[in-house]
């Protein structure tokens, strides 16, 4: 689906990611984990084609990302940024329908297929009752669910999500994670998401990419990477992993005084 070759990302004089050779296969769910400022959002924007690599390259389906026409790229990957601003008073249904724009090469107005996709996405995210509301009047959590609904309506094989659980209450955090897991398992979509909640990440991810923020990285399956000593080192805080029935729960420890 996507790969990086000797990818380097920098911010000013800082090297955030160095020499990243990374393969993302169809149907995998990757979670990118690291401390604040480690380069997680910068990496996701680079994968989306919104930022050029400082060196190395990103390829999707064995084609350099820079060589993809924008209209074709919009049919292959969808991107959820960490934050957004709604400057105009669009209705929720209009916001979700706008994600269908890549499929309008031969027409201006939305068709019945677009409205069906938008309605299904709103229902999946439990925001159908908000369809006629002004997006500027929504709460942060409602706006986040609408934004995810737009990604679903865009219907791409690759989803890039920067903190998808941001602003969601507990019930919707869990439901979104279950949704992402079903998208990978049942529909073979590929997901790369940034997250800070280790327990949510462990519940849905098949693979993890850890970023140190100084160029160092480690990638592998959940079993290979989500180990307490490894997480503790990359997050800069002692982590304990506790078995609870069939679940593994990650807890931050109190630092020694």
N, C-alpha and C positions, 0 to 999 in steps of 0.2 A: 504493500500500500504506500508506504513512505519510508525514506531512509535519509540519514545525514552522513556526510563524508567529511571527516576532519573539520567539523564545524567549530568555529570560534566566534564567541559573542563577547563584546566589550562595551563598557560604559565609561567614557573618558579614558583614564589610564588603567582602569580595573579590567582584568580578564575574568569574566563570569563563568564562561564555559570554554573549555579548550580541548580540541582534538576529539570531538564527540562523533564516534562511529556508532550509529544507532539504527536498528531495523525495526519497523513497526509493521506487523502483519495484519491481514484482514481478520476481523473478529476479535482482536485483542483489545483490552481496556487498560490503558496505561495511566498511572497517577504520577505526577511530577511533584516531588516533595523536597522541601528545603527551607532554610531560614528566610526571613524577610530580606529582600535585596540580593538573593542568591541567583536571580536571573530566570525565575520560572515564567513570569509574564513575558519577559523579553524573548525567551525561547518560543513560547506559544505564538507570539506575534510573528516571529520568523517563520515558523511552520505554516502560518496562515498566508504568508507572502506579503505581509504588511511592513516588514522590515528586512533589509538585506543583511545577509551574514557578513561579519567582518572578515572572515576567510572561510574556506571550505564551501560546501554547497548542500542544498536540500533538494531532493528529488521525490516526485510522486509518480508512481507507476513507471519508474525508470525514465522519467522525463524531468529535466531540471525545472524547478518551480518557476524560475524566471521566464521560461519559454512557454508557459501556459497562457493562452488568451484569457482575459479576466472573466468573460462570460462562461467559458468552459470550466474555469477554476471554481466559479461560484456554484456549479452543479456537482462538484466533487468534494468540496469541503465547506463546512459552516463554522463560524467563529463566534463564540460568546465572550465578549470582553469582561474584564473584572468590574468595570463601572461604565455607566453611560449617562447621558443627559438627554432629556426629551424637550427640545426647544419649541416644538409645535404641538398643537392640541389634536393630534390624531386619535381616532377611536382605536380601541384595542383590536378590533377586527381588521382595521386598515393597517395597523402595525404588523400584524401577522401576515396579512396578504402581501405586504411589501416584500416578504421573503420569497415570494413566488416570481419575482421579477426576472431571474435568469431564464425562466421558461417562456418568456414573452417575445422571442425573436421575431415572430411573424404576426403579432397582434399587440395592441396597446392596452386594452382593458382585460381584466381578469375573466377567465371562463369558469364554467361550472366545476371543472376539475380543481381549479385553484380554491374555490370556495369550499369544496368538499375537503381538501387537504387542510385548509385553515380551521374549519369546524372540527375536524377530527383532532387536530393538534390542541385546540382550546379545550376540548373535552378531556383529552389525555392529561392535561395539566390542571384540570379542575378549575378552569377560569371561563367557562362558557357564559356564565352569568354576568361576566364583565365585558362582553363583546362590544357593547355600545358606550362604554365608559371612556372618558378622556384619560389617556395614559398618564398625564401629569397629575391626575387626582388619585392615583393608586398608591398604596403603601409600597415600601421597598420590597417586601416579600411578594406581593401581587405582581409588581413590575418584573421581578425576576422570573416568575412563572410564565408571564407573557413572553418574555425574551426567549425562554427555553421553548415555548410553543412555536415561536417563529422559526427557531432552528429545526424543529420537527417538521414544520411545513415546508422548509427548504428541501428536505428529503435528500440529503447527501450521504454518500457512503462513509465519509470521515467527519467526525465531530470534534472540534477543538474548544474546550470549555475551561475558562479561567474562573475557578471557584464557583461551580454551579450551585452549591448549597448556600452561597452568600445571601444573607437576609431572610432565609427561610426558617420557619418554625420547625420544631423537632419532627412533627408528623410529615411535613413536606420534604424535609431533608431525607428522611428514610424512603419516602415514596419516589423521590427523584433518583436516589441511588439504585433502588429496585428497577426503575424504568431503564436506567443506563445499562444495568446488567442484562435486562431482557433484550435491549437493542443489540447488544453484542452477541448474546447467546442465540436468540431466535432469528434475528434479521441479519446477523453477521456484519453489522456495522462496526466501524473501528472508532475508538474513543481515546483521546488524549486529554486529560483534565488536570488542572492544578488544584490541590487541596491541602488543607492544614489539619483536618481532623483525621488522625491515624485510624481510628476505628471505622469511620465511614469509608476511608480508602480501602481498608482491609476487607470490608464487606462486599466491595464491587470489583476492585482491580484484579486483573490477571498478572500484570507486570508493573514494576515501579522504576522510575528514574529518579535517583537522588542527586541533588546538586549541592555542592559545598559553598559555592559563591566565589571561589578563588581559582576556578578552572577545573577542579577535581569533580568527577562524577562517577556514579556506579549505576548500572542498569541490570535488571534481571527479573526473574519471576518474583511473585510476592513472597514465596518461601525463601528465596535466596536473599532478598533485600530487607524484608520487614522483620529483622531480628533486632532485639533490644540493643546490643552493643553497637550495631551499625547505625541504627536510628539515633542513638544517643550522640554518636560522634558527628553525624551530619547535621543534627538539630541543635547541637551545643548545649544539651540538657539531658540529664540521666532519665532514661525511659525503662520502665519495667513491663514485661509481657506476662500476663496472667491467663491461664487456661480456665475458662468458665463453661463447663459442659463441652459442647463442640466449638465454642467460640474462643478466639484469642483476643484479649482486651489489653490495650496499651494505656499505661498510666504514667504521667510525669511524676518523678520522685521529688521530694523536698531536698534541695541541695544541702550538703553538709555545711554547717556554719564555720 
